Amino acid sequence: MEIDEGCKYEIYLDHLGYPTFGIGHLVVEHDPEYGWEVGTSIDTHRV
């Protein structure tokens, strides 16, 4: 999946404008990254 989708070690907006990181992980309210700014780096253990 990583080869097809890619992997980002930062918060980015997906094609619908939702904050996402890693291999398409949607950031939801119970995630530690919830509310983080787009472009914020994510630790590799969270991806």
C-alpha positions as CSV (number, residue, x, y, z in Angstrom):
1,M,0.0,0.0,0.0
2,E,2.8,2.4,0.8
3,I,4.2,2.0,-2.7
4,D,0.9,2.8,-4.3
5,E,-0.3,5.6,-1.9
6,G,3.0,7.0,-0.6
7,C,3.7,7.8,3.1
8,K,3.9,11.3,4.6
9,Y,5.5,12.0,8.0
10,E,3.6,15.2,8.4
11,I,0.0,16.4,8.6
12,Y,-1.4,17.2,5.2
13,L,-4.8,17.7,3.7
14,D,-6.3,14.8,1.7
15,H,-8.2,15.3,-1.6
16,L,-11.3,16.3,0.4
17,G,-9.5,18.8,2.6
18,Y,-9.3,16.6,5.8
19,P,-6.1,16.5,7.9
20,T,-4.3,13.2,7.3
21,F,-0.9,11.7,7.8
22,G,1.1,8.5,7.1
23,I,-0.6,6.3,4.5
24,G,-3.9,8.0,4.4
25,H,-4.7,8.0,8.2
26,L,-7.5,10.5,8.7
27,V,-6.9,12.5,11.9
28,V,-9.8,12.1,14.2
29,E,-10.7,13.6,17.6
30,H,-9.1,10.9,19.7
31,D,-5.8,11.1,17.9
32,P,-2.9,12.9,19.7
33,E,-2.4,14.8,16.4
34,Y,-6.0,16.2,16.4
35,G,-5.8,20.0,15.9
36,W,-2.2,20.1,14.8
37,E,-1.3,22.4,12.0
38,V,-0.9,21.2,8.4
39,G,2.9,20.6,7.8
40,T,3.6,19.5,11.4
41,S,6.0,16.5,11.5
42,I,4.8,13.2,12.7
43,D,7.0,10.7,14.6
44,T,7.7,7.5,12.7
45,H,6.2,5.3,15.4
46,R,2.8,7.0,14.7
47,V,2.8,6.2,11.0
